[in-house]
């Protein structure tokens, strides 16, 4: 690093980027019906508008994290913002659904560069005693993006059309690009000169694609087969990395650092147990409670708003108290919220739903930034990019598993039909089953969180 960066500048840029990506994701979800109508896309094709982003982001997180450690985290962060901005414009002018899906895949690549470097840059700039606060503020920016996405996306789609949901990200991307070029000094490449594991990267990308794609096809036999091929490929990847002289992911970190291993496992479990909550409650509010999408969106905002409000405090708290304690308390609150929703019925009051979303939001805030702090504080600085990328991969894989569990339950209990009034009871049974499974899963996550050990 040639120059000492301004910590405030680095934090501001990281927070803008942290807002940028989830804001897009949550606003696009609101625009999906309009996109489907314009391009006459069926439900499966429409789902790939969202899935193509998640898939490419998950595929490229680790390779880009490693490349950033070797060639420079600021360089890849910059390339990520440029790619994301250009693909936003490409999405806005897409002439067909197929081109839009490709553009969203390109966005996922940009997102992977941002995810794998933003947290790593903050971890490079801020000392360990200030890192939790910075990570907490960045987590708050993520949740603000998730909070503002649905209402703003709905307004843009309603008054200007869905293309403006993508176009609005272009000026924001340009602002971040200008700030990086003019204000963010220095560079971080703590693994400079080391070689890049190309074969390991290809094995990882192909195997993860097979796993994620297979999960999306469950419970069909072809889905099980493809997912198993993906799992076998990932096992082969781990064996290869263990013996590689310059691995994409130094799997020995998982052996030598209990904190790193169990913090990542906690992330995978937590997102597996919570990501589908918004999906299920959104359907419940609209189908069972008969609220409009706008009102349902406002109710669902409660959780990310609470996350945004309390994440900075949780991050600061993890600078003073062991992160495993704060994160584990957060998981306990998440279990309580999920268990309450396992009794969901058509008579559940709106006040109880809002209270429970508040509990889940507080639980998530207490878990997220302290858990990230634990991961980044458990590795040597030359692994910051890979550590950040590993954490992001666990998050995205958890999101896919959460939706996979929900889809599997729906397929068994409801079948491949539209959720009409005659299927409302089956929907409620399915939702209760999903929340109960998520509660048990998250309870096991508490054990993983507590087992991680101390970082100080």
C-alpha positions, 0 to 999 in steps of 0.5 A: 500500500503506497498511501494511507487511505482516509478511513472515512472515505473507504467506509463511505464508498463501501457503504454506497456499494453495500447499499447499491447491490441489495437495493437492485435485488429487492427492487427487481423482485417488485418489477418481475410481474411487469417484466414477465408481461412485457416479454411474455415469460413463463414462471420458470423463465422469470425466476431465472431473472433473479436466479441468474444473478445469484448463480453467477455471484456465487460462482465467481466470489471465491475466484475474484476474492483470490485474484483480488488478494493477488492483484489488488482489492481496489482494482477488483472493487473498481472493476466490479462497480464498472461491470455492475453499472454497465450491466444495469444499463444493458438490463434496462435496454434489453430487447428480450427476456433472454438478453435480460437474463444474460445481463443479470448474469453479468451483474452477478459477476460484478456483484461477486467482485464487489462482495469479495472486496468491499469487506476485505478493503474495510478489514485492511483499512480499519484496525481490529479494535474498530473493525466491528463498528465499520462492518456494522455500518456497512451491514446497516447500508445493506439493510437500508438497500433491502428496505428501500428497494421494494417501495422505490422499485414499486413506484418506479415500475408503476409510474415510469416502467420496470426499465427505470428500476435498472436505469436508476442504478447507472448514476449511482454507479457512476458516483461510486466510480468517480469517488474510487478514482478521486478519493480512495488512495492506496492498494491492497494486494497482500498475496502479491506474486502468488499464483492463481489456481485455475483448475481449482477455480473451474472445478469450483465454478462448475460444481457450484453451478451444478449444485445450485441448478440441481436445487432449483429443480428439486424434487425432480429426479434430474434435480437430485442427480445434478445436485449430487454431481455438484456435491461430488465435484465440491468434495473433489475441489476440497481434496484438490485445494488441500494438496494445491501449492497455491490454492484458491481457498486454503482449506487448512484455514478451516482446520487451523481456525475454529473461529473461521470454520464455525463462523462460516458454518453459522452463516450458511445455517442462518441464511438457510433458515431465514432467507425464505421468511420474506417470500413466505410472509409476502405470500401470506399477507397477500393471499391469506390476509388479502393485503395489496402488494404495496401494503405487504411491502410496507409491512415487510420493511419492518425487518430490514429497517430494524436490521439497519437501525441496530447493526452498527450498535451490534458491530460496536458491541462485537469490538468490546465483547466476544463476537460469538456471544453477540452473534449467538444471542442474535441466533437465539432471537431468530429461533424465537421469531421462526418458532412463533411463525411456525404457528401461523394461521389465518387468524394471526394478528397484524400486531403479532406479525409486526412484533415478530418481524421486529424480533427477527430483524433484531436477531439478524442485526445482532448476528450479522456484523459480529459474525462478519467481524469474527470471520475477518478477525480470524485470518491473516490479512493476506486472506482478507479477500478469500475470507470475505468471498467465502463468507459471501458464498456461504450467504448465497448458498444458504439463500438457495438452500432456504428457497430449495427447502421451501420449494420442496415442501410446496411441491409435496404439500401443494403440488405444481399449481397456482395458489388459489383459494382452494389451496390456502389451507395447504399453503398454511400447512406448508408455511408452518412446516417450513418455519418449524424446519427453519427453527430447528435448523437455526437452533443447531446454528446456535451450537455452531456459533457458540463452538467457534471459540474466542478471537481475543 
